[in-house]
Amino acid sequence: MVSAVRETGRRTIVAGEDGGRGIEFGMRLRALRKARGWSQEQLAMKSGFRVSRISLLECGHTNDPRASTLRRLAMALGCCIDELA
């Protein structure tokens, strides 16, 4: 069942359509960030993203982050892309 529809600049995201992959990605990202003792602001600064983008990613508002996004986050966190994806 669809719980929400959100328009973005590139596509329409229907909450629930990804089978939870976005939420799982967000949980992994948050766990890796917290394991380093970082705030969202610190991860944003190290990765070059805005804090609002980090927040959206962690909350599962994307079901398919771009490869470039994964690379930047992995580099900032000092982990493999596989740990995020």
C-alpha positions in Angstrom: 0.0 0.0 0.0 1.2 3.5 -0.8 1.5 5.7 2.3 2.8 8.9 0.7 3.8 10.5 -2.6 6.6 13.1 -2.7 7.7 15.1 -5.7 11.4 15.8 -6.2 13.2 17.7 -8.9 14.0 14.4 -10.7 11.3 11.9 -10.0 8.3 11.1 -8.0 9.0 8.9 -5.0 6.1 6.8 -3.6 6.8 5.8 -0.1 6.7 2.0 0.2 7.4 1.3 -3.4 11.0 0.4 -2.8 10.3 -2.5 -0.4 12.1 -0.7 2.3 15.5 -0.4 0.6 15.7 3.3 1.2 15.0 2.9 4.8 17.6 0.1 5.1 20.2 2.2 3.3 19.4 5.1 5.7 19.8 2.9 8.7 23.2 1.7 7.5 24.3 5.2 6.8 23.1 6.5 10.3 24.8 3.5 12.0 28.1 4.1 10.2 28.0 7.8 11.0 27.1 7.2 14.7 29.8 4.6 15.0 32.3 7.3 14.2 30.7 9.6 16.8 29.8 12.2 14.1 26.8 14.5 13.8 24.9 14.9 10.5 26.7 18.2 10.3 30.1 16.6 10.5 29.2 14.0 7.8 27.9 16.7 5.6 31.0 18.7 5.9 33.3 15.7 5.2 31.2 14.5 2.3 30.3 17.8 0.7 26.6 17.3 1.0 24.2 19.7 2.8 22.9 18.6 6.2 19.4 18.4 4.7 20.6 15.8 2.2 22.2 13.7 4.9 18.9 13.8 6.8 16.8 12.8 3.8 19.2 9.9 3.1 19.1 8.7 6.7 15.3 8.9 6.8 15.0 6.7 3.7 13.7 9.3 1.3 15.6 7.8 -1.5 15.4 4.3 -2.8 18.3 4.3 -5.2 21.2 6.7 -4.3 23.5 7.5 -7.2 26.9 5.8 -7.4 28.5 9.2 -7.0 26.6 9.7 -3.8 27.7 6.3 -2.5 31.3 7.1 -3.4 31.3 10.4 -1.6 29.7 9.0 1.5 32.0 5.9 1.6 35.1 8.1 1.1 34.0 10.5 3.9 33.2 7.5 6.3 36.3 5.6 5.3 34.3 2.5 4.4 33.5 0.4 1.3 30.6 1.2 -0.9 29.3 -2.3 -0.2 28.9 -1.3 3.5 26.4 1.4 2.4 24.6 -0.2 -0.5 
